[in-house]
């Protein structure tokens, strides 16, 4: 969603074609307004700021209120069957007349199912399934003189969410020996239900009741896996082109998962789940099996055969020795928490490749695990805003709240003098 203001000019005009039609009675619910009806046809034309047609708006609902009276336009659905916008079922709608000014509210999701506006408010639930989400637009015009041109400035009512992902290389002491493979992101415990109040249209119109917020998990499957290594934060990877559709959420400030780092602290409140595979090389020099087996330039054929036999036996035939590639097999560890902890018992690149190939052939994600990051937002998801979330993989946590890298922090034992 490109967060811009869509300026919709609703133009009231009189045409010969309309005046020649038989008029319906003024559509009002207040007898005093009906008595003041001027007979001026209410014809709507939708245009952009320069008069061009707006293809993104195909239908909208409108509420019109004169002074403090009952709405005389009460959630009328406007469509454009030909060249002009008209209210369905009220094709001969006329102004009520009077010197009182008018207030107009508009709402559009380009369907007839947009919620009705009642007493200047509406309740809305954002679908948790991304494919079902719609761009909700709202507008408000106050102090409108009877019969004049009405200008509606539609704004995006929801928050758009975009992602960047990476691992801050400086956050873990300059760590640069890991490779991350990410396939899915999940936003957990996100409010989907709220009340919009046009009285607060300019700033903070949404109210979310924590007891009735319709908390849901929003699953974002990447079109293709993303692979990266540690980098500076300003080099994090944008996922804009790797996600189908827009991610829309209810404007609100989520409460971040409270991770105190103590064992047994459970997942709660709002957090990000990252389905991934994390490969850590055993050293900056990326040792290979040749070095692991103690082979060198002075090793003879018997040394090689002994190393090969050990390789085959120890790794249960998962890594091929049909050629000499096994000698250059990289030594690595996969630290995705696919079991109760992080160990996956993969030591060599060839075995990891074998397991990944099996997983792909079976259509499973058995070699992938999920890690968790608290969803910390200073200002929350804003009304009419695009929010960019940096998915900081260097801030990963276990489901019990412990730092993901805690098992790897060396214990420094002081030496007595």
Buried (B, 14 or more C-beta within 10 A) or exposed (E): BEEEEBBBBBBBEEEEEBEEEEBEEBBBEBEEBBEBBEEBBBBBBBBBEEEEEBEEBEBBBBBBBBEEBEBBBBBBBBBBEEEBBBBEEBBBBBBBBBEBBBBBBBBBBBEEEBBEBEEBBBEBBBEBEBEEBBBBBBBBBEEBEBBEEBBBBBBBBBBBBBBBBBBBBEBBEEBEBBBBBBBBBBBBBBBBBBBBBBEEBEEEBBBBEEEEBBBBEBBBEBEEBBEBBBBEBEEBBEBEEBBEEBBBBBBBBBBBBEBEEEEEBEBBBBBBBBBBBBBBBBEEEEBBBBEBBEBEEEBEEEBBEBBBEEBBEEBEEBBEBEEEEBBEBBBBBBBBBBEEEBBBEBBBBBBBBBBBEEBEEEEEBEBBBBBBBBBBBEEBBBBBBBBEBBBBBBBBBBBBBBBBBEEEEEEEEEEEE
